[in-house]
């Protein structure tokens, strides 16, 4: 199966620094195949036998802790998970000079029924879509200071998310597809 490991909070603001070449070696030491990293923010695409995503995450977290002495939360998504998110992602959403569009990937167990109540997006400026395993969010960069997206960091929900912009999310999916075709 093809998976992506989304590491939360590495190489951000000078904290939890891990070189991608070293991270790739960690994944290979777990006997994962065709390991590819994308950007320095902890996106690792790999092949592994079918296994529960929570088990894969625990193995990776344990090895990262052993090798780097860091406790890094890892969220695993498979190709089907990403396909569902990409399918729900409006084609015109971009992350560019005028638009900020993000995918907030959710850990299992997040109560999606109460998410909008917790986040309280401003319907006049925030466009939010809930999909299985993620929150899709876009806003005009001109309105960014008025968005409630910034307030998410004060919510308990924040620790159960890892955020990637839509451009990164699309590229990860493309890399996963390329791997399945090879």
N, C-alpha and C positions, 0 to 999 in steps of 0.2 A: 504494500500500500504506500501511497505517497502522502506525506504529512508536511505540515509546517509547524515549527515550534516558534511561538511568539514569546520572547523573553520580556519580562516587565522590568523597566527601569535600569537597563544597562547603558553605559556610555551616554548618559544624559546629565548635563550640567557638571561634568567632571566626576560623577559618582559611578561606582561599580564598573570600573573600566575593565573590559575584556577585549583583547584583539580577536578579530574574526578568524584569523588563521588558527589561533589557539582553541577557539570555540569549535571550529571545524574538527580539530584533532580529538576533542572530547567526544563529539558525536560519532566519529569513526571508531573511537575506543569502545563505544557501546555496540559496535558491529552494525551500525546503520550504513546504508549504501548510498552512493551518489549524493553526498552531502554538499549542499551549496548554501552559501550565506548571501544575504542581500542587505546592503547598507550596513551601518555600524550600530543599528538600534536593536539588534537581536532578532533577526528573521532568518531562520534556518530551515531550508527545504531538504527533505531526506526520504529515503525509502526504508521501510522496515516491515517485517511480517505483521499481519493484522493483530492488533492488541488493543486492549482498552486504552483510550487516550489518557485517562487519569494515571494508569500504570506507567505509560511512556513518560508522562510529565514527572512523576515521582522519581523514575530512574535518572532522568536528565537533571532534575534539581539536586539529587543526591550526588551525582558525579561533579556537577558544577561546584557544589559545596566542598567536596573533597579536594578538587584540583585548585580552585581559586579562593577558597574560604569565604564564599559569598552565598547568601541565601537569596536566590533569584527565583521568583515565581515564574513558572512556565505554563503556557496555555498551548494545547495541541489542537489543531484543526486538520481534518483530512480534506482531500480534494473535493469531496461531495459537499462538505460544510462550506468551503469557499465558493463553490459553484452556486449554491443557494444565495449566498450573500451578494455575489456579483450579479446574479440574475435580478435581485431586488434593487440593486444600486442604479438609480437613474443615470442614463448615459450622459446627460448634460452636466452632471455634477463633476466638478474638477477642484483641484487644489492649485490655485494660481494667484495672480496679483489681485483679482477682484472677488474671488470666491474661496472660502475655506470649507472643505468637505472632509469629514472624518468618519472612520469606522471604529466604534468602541466595541472591541471584542469582549464578550462576557464569559466569565468562568461558569461552569455548570453549577446549578443550584441558585442562580440569581432569579429572584421572583419577578418575572417580566410583567406580571399584572400590575405591580405597583411602581414600575420604573418611571413612568411619566409623572406620577404623583411626587416621586422623590426628586426628579430633575426639574420639574415645572418649567418646561421650555416656554419662551415667549412666542406665541403663535403669530405675532405681527412680524417677527424677524427670523425666528428659528424654524427650520423645516426638519422634522424628526420622523424617522420611520423605524419601527421595531420589527426586527426579523429574528428568526431563530438563531440564538447565539450572538446577536450583535444589535447595536443601536447605530443607525445611519443618521448623520447630522450634517446639515449644510447651512451656511449663513454668508451673507455678503460681508466682505472684509470691512466695508464702511460701517457696518453695524456691530462689529465684533465686540466692542466694549460694552454693548448692551445685552449681549448674549448670556444665557444662563449656563452655557457650556463651561465657562471658566469656574463657575461655582461648584461644579461636580467634584472638584478636588477636596471640598470640605465634607462630602458625603461618604458614609461607609461604603457605598456602592463603588466608589473610585478604586478601592483596593481590590475589587473583583473585576477590574477592566484593564485592558491594555489597548492603547490607541495607536492607530496607523491612519495616515491620510489616504484618500481614495486612490491616489496615483500609486502609492506603495502597495496597497491592497490589490489593485489590478495587476501590478507587476509580479507580485508573489504568485497570483493565480496563473499568470502566463508562464512563469518558471515551473510551476507544478505541472502544467499541461505539457510543456516541452519535455519534462522528465518522463512523463508517461508515454510520450511518443517515441522516445529513444530506446 
